[in-house]
Amino acid sequence: MTAPIPAASQLAVNVLDAHSLLAAFGVLGVAVVMFAETGLLVGFFLPGDSLLFTAGLLCTGSAHGSLHLSLGPLLVAAAAGALAGAQCGYLLGRKAGGALLARSHAPRLHEGARRAEELLERYGYAKAVVLARFVPVVRTVLNPVAGALEVPVRTFTLWQVVGGLVWSVGLTLAGYALGSSIPNVDRYLLPLVALIVVVSLVPLVVEVYRGRRAARADVAHHQGAGQGK
């Protein structure tokens, strides 16, 4: 579990810094951040990917400093927060519709909503819900967008659970595995977190590439058919 720290340190929390959040709130902070980032539009700026990876790293005890987390409770907190947050976002979107986004003046949220709708239209409900977990901001807005578009509850719930577990548990275990195999790995934390974020985007990049390749093939097929007439 997290070592106790002075109350004064807890007041100076940088919500954009994963280590600062973990030092102040420990495992509970992971659950709250996962819920806020995936369930509440105000949480779109929170460091979900880096928080999960850093938390997993801190479970190994290989990093410098007194902060140490327990892997079991961490996995439960990460998964519970991610799954409950996505379902809450979906239900809010189902009830409030587009009014949630209409009240926001944040350009990143509106851009994320546009990309979320594109994912749903291009890849279908199941694949879009899973892929969105790995895209910052999009994983925040896709859930209320799915609710507003009345994606079937059973379909959304099934695939948000699948995507949520792969994302939350996968990134946490990735940090744990790396921390267990590399001594003093925290010295390379910033580049590693950047690498993890890039790697997490691979599934989306692959799907975009496949979609564009299929679209080009379809266009070529139609052009060939037209010339053959």
Salt bridges, closest charged atoms under 4 A:
GLU37 OE2 - ARG139 NE 2.99
ASP49 OD2 - ARG139 NH2 3.03
GLU111 OE2 - ARG114 NH2 2.43
GLU118 OE2 - ARG114 NH1 2.43
GLU207 OE1 - LYS127 NZ 3.42
GLU207 OE2 - ARG210 NH1 3.51
ASP218 OD1 - HIS222 NE2 3.34
